[in-house]
Amino acid sequence: MTKKTAPNKKDVNGKNVSEMMPQIEKKIDFFKDVIQKTIIHVQKNKFLDILGISDVCSCIERLGELSIRLHV
């Protein structure tokens, strides 16, 4: 019986995944910020009667789903 070892996880450039974590976290923070700003902008557009309530609800629901995916 031979023991199998998992290969090291490396990206295309040969970098270890742990070396890329700061860059990944920075991008996640960027997208969280974009989602938050988009929600605020959508709410302002609702207040100005640019968007209807169904559009606002749909948009905020989808943005919420994206936000949950980022936190996983």
Secondary structure, DSSP 8 states (H G I E B T S, - for coil): ---------B-TTS-BHHHHHHHHHHHHHHHHHHHHHHHHHHHHHHHTTSS-HHHHHHHHHHHHHHHHHHH-
